[in-house]
Amino acid sequence: MQQLVLKSLYVVARLKYPQLRKDLSYFVRDNYYCKLVQGRYLLHDYVLKRKYKVISYQGEFDQELRYVLPFAYWHHLNGTLSKTISAQHTKEFYFFSPNHEERFKQRIWTESYAHYDVPNMTHSNSYSFRNWAQVPYKAHFRNDIFVFGKPLLVIANKYNIEWDQPPINFLDIPTLDQIIKTYGTKYQIIYNRPLPTQIVQDNSETMQLNEHAWLKEHHPDVILMDDLYKQYYPKVANNYNHLQLMVYANSDHFISMHGGTAALASCFGGTNIILSNPNWGMEHHFNEYENLFPRLSGATILHAKDRAEVLNYLNNYY
């Protein structure tokens, strides 16, 4: 029956969006099906309203931030959330959950392909926000610890294998040098690129950029998130994710990279410049930097297609 419904929904997607590339219609189809599945729970969600919902997720961090956490938070607000299950070091992300279990030691990026229990689970141009609510991370984690004499600018970089290719979306050392020299006097820059040992990995192997040592030598005024972790774990921050939440909550200015890095920085309001090459990833096909990412917190999202555009946005907005 499920396969028959999925085939029918694919036809609907093709008819509704005839200009969309055929393979992309599968994403729209899956989101149609995700919304259809929610019909099973109408009585529980809107009439009985008991704490029944158990939400378990082991997939990519990016999709957890975009789809799963807002769904879980909606159930919290609705009074129907019973338990959440996710990867290690995620308790703080689910601060609102009455019972959160950190079960998984590894993320499985393919899990989302059959994860139909969340109203939105794939890229789409037909998102449903009926059972979806902004998680108030900024209000919850704002603190008096990570406060400096200048406003914060968080550079959330990455240097990973992407789509089985060498790193695509990242700031290289010359670009970092230019940004720091130009904006270091106006902002207290915090540089964040988590090490593999600090977060739960999926299929995206982390590579060596060797910028941490370079930053310490050439730009000692830049604060490394890694150094903050050494200083504040475990007395203040329970884990690296907790530290990120606390630091990001005190910032209104971000530069981030395609994927989970961009999604996380989009959860704290302010302005987020996202470096995302339009030749890779599905976000571009579905205009998600306009119709989804701003909804995560009300942030202003500036999509930079290359490093030159990052610098241009910085010049115009920062």
N, C-alpha and C positions, 0 to 999 in steps of 0.2 A: 504493500500500500504506500509506504514512504517513497519508494522509487517512482511510483506512478504520479504521486503528488508533485515530486520534484521535477519530473519531466513536464508536467502541465504548467508549473510555475516558470520553467525555462521558456516555454512558448509565450507566456504572458510577458515576461521580461523582454523577449525579442520584439513582440508586437508594440510594447509601450516605448521601448528605446531602440528603434530600428537603426539608428546611426551608431550605436555602441558596438564596439568590436565584439565578435561572437563569443570569444573566450571570456570576456568580461561580464557577459550576461549570466554566467554561473554565479558570480558574486551577488548580483541582484537577486537571482533565484534563491540563493541560500538565505539572504536576509528576508525575503518574502516568507520563506518557510519558518524562520526563527520567530517572526511575528505571528504566524499562524499557530505555532506551538503554544504561544502564550494564552490562546483561547481555552486551553485545558484548565487554566488556573483562575478563570474569571470569578468563580464562586468563592474560592479561597482568598483571592486578593481584594475583592470588593464587597463581599457579603459576610463571610465567616470571620475574616481578618484575624486569624490566630497565628501565632509564631510557628509557622510550618516550613518555611523555605530554607533549604540547605543548598548553598552555592559552592561548588567545587571546581577549581580551575588549575591546570598545570601547564597551560600554553605560554605563548610569548608575553613578556612584560608589557610591550606596547599595547596589545589588545586587552590586557587586563585593565590598564589605565583607561582606555578608551571606552570599553564596553562593559566589562564585568564589575568593576568597582562602582560606577554610577548606577548599575542595576541593583547591586547589593545595597547601596545607600538608599535607593528608592524604597526597597523593602524595609529598611530600617525606619524610614520616615512613615511608611505605611503601617508599621507595627506587625509585619509578617515575617521578619528575618529571624531565623532560629540559629543558624550556624554557617560559618564560612570556612573553606578549606583552600589552602594555596601553598606556595613554595616557602622555603625557609626565609626568615627575615622580612616577613610581610605583615606582621601583627600591627605595626604602626599604620600601615596603609588602611587596615580594617579596624581602626580605632573605635568605630561605632558598633562593631559586631559584638553581640552578647557572648559569643563563643567562637573564637577563631583558632583553627588548628593549622600549624605549619608542618604539613605532611611531606611535601615533595622536596627532594634534594637536587633535582634537575628539572629544567623546563623542557617540554616537548613541543617544538614549534608547529608540528602538524596536528596537534590536538584540536585546534579550532575548526578544522575542516568538517568535523561531525559534531560540533558543540552547538546544538540547536536550542538549548535551554535558556539562552540569553537573547533578548529581543534583537540586538544587533551583535553580530559576531564576525562579520567580514566587511571588506570594503564595499561601499554601495552608494548609490545616489538616491536611496529611498529609506533613509534612516527613520526609525521610530523613537521618539523621545517621550512616549507615554509612560513607560516604566523605567525612566532614566532620570537621574538627578545629579547636579553638581555636588561633588564631595568638597566640603569647606576646609581644605587643607590649610590654606593661608591663615584663616581665623583660628583654627585649632592649634597650629604649631608655631604661630608667631611668638617670639620670645625676646628677652632682654640680654641674652648671652652673645648672640652673633650680631652685635651692633658696633659700628665703626664710625670714625669721624667723617666719612664720605659715604654716599649711597652705594649700595652693592651693585656690581655687574658680575653675574655668574656666566662664565664660559663653560658650557657643558659639551665637551668634545668627545669624540670616539675615534677608534682606529681598529676596526673589525673587518673580518671577512663579511662581504655582503652579497647575497644571491650567488654564493659560491665563486665570487670574484674578489680580487684584491680590494682593499678599502676604497670607497668611492666618495662618501660624504664625510669629510673631516677637514679640520683646519691644520694646515702644515705649519712648520716652525716659522718660516718667513711671514706668513699671514698673522700668526700669533704675535710676532715681534712688532708688526705694524700696528695692530690693535692696541697692544699694551703701551707702546710709545705715544699713541695718540690720545688714549682715554684713561691712562693710568693716573693722571693728575686729577681728573674729575671724579673718578669712581674708585672704590676699593674693589679690585678685581679678585674674584675667587675662581680658581681653575679646578675643574672637576672632570677627571676621566678615571672611573673606577678600575681597580686592578681585578683580574679574574678571581682572586681569592676573596674579594670583598662583596661580590654579588653572586646570585645564582645564575649560572650560564645556561644558554640554549645552544643552538647550532652555530652561533656567530662567534667564531674563534677570535679572541683578542690578540692583536699584533703589537709589536714594539715600535713606538714612535720616538722614544728616548727624549721626550720633551721635559719630563719632570726635573731631571738633573740640569738641563739647559735653562729652565726657568729659574731654578735656585741660583745659578751662576750669573745670569744676565738680567734677571728681573726679580730680585729678592723681595720687593714690595708686594708682589703677587702672592696671595695666600693659596696654598695647595689644599684641596679638600683632604688629600691623604694625610697631610700634617695635622689638620684639625681632627681627623679620626684618631690619630695616635695620641693626641692631647685629651680628647673628650670621651673616648671609649674606655671603659663602660660606665663611667660615673654619670655622664650626661646623656650620651647617645647609646642606645642599646645595641645598635648595629649600624652598618654603613647607610642603609636605607633611612633609618631614623635620623641620622645626621643630615642627609640630603633634605629631608622634609623640614628640618629645623632651619637650615641655612636658606633654602629656597623661600620659606615663608617670610623671611625678612628682606627679600629682594623684589624689586619691580622691573628689573632689567636682565634679560637673558639672551644668550646666543646658544643655540642648540643644533643638533644634527638629526637627520632623518631617523625615524624609528622611536624606540622607547625613550631615548634621550630628549627628543622633541616633545613627546607626549607628556613626560614628567614636567618639563619646564613650562608647559602650557596650562598646568593645573594651579597656578599661583597668581593669576591676574597679571597686571603690568603689561609689558611689551616683550614679545619673544620673537627674535629673528631666527628662522629655521633654515638651515642649509639643506636643500634636498634637490638632487639632480633630477630633472624631469624625465630623463631617459630610463630611470629605474624607479620601481615602486608603483603602486596602484593609486596612491593618494592624489596624484595629478589628474588621472582620468576621471575621478569622481569629485574633484574640487574640494577635497576634505580639509584643506587649510582654510577654506572659507566657510564650509557648512558644518564641520564637526569640531575641529580643534578650538575655535573660539568659545564653543559651548562648555568646554571643560572647566572654565573659570571666569569667562568673560574677558579673557586676555586679548590684546591686540596681536594678531599673528601676521608677521611679515615673511613671506616665502622668498628666500633667496635661492636662485637657481645655480649660482656658482659663487666662488669666494669674492670675486669683484663686486657682486651684488650685495654680499654681506657688508662689505666696506661702504658701499653706497648707502645702504639702510642705516648704518651706524652714523654716517655723516648727516643724514637727514633727520634722524629720530633721537639720537643719543648725544 
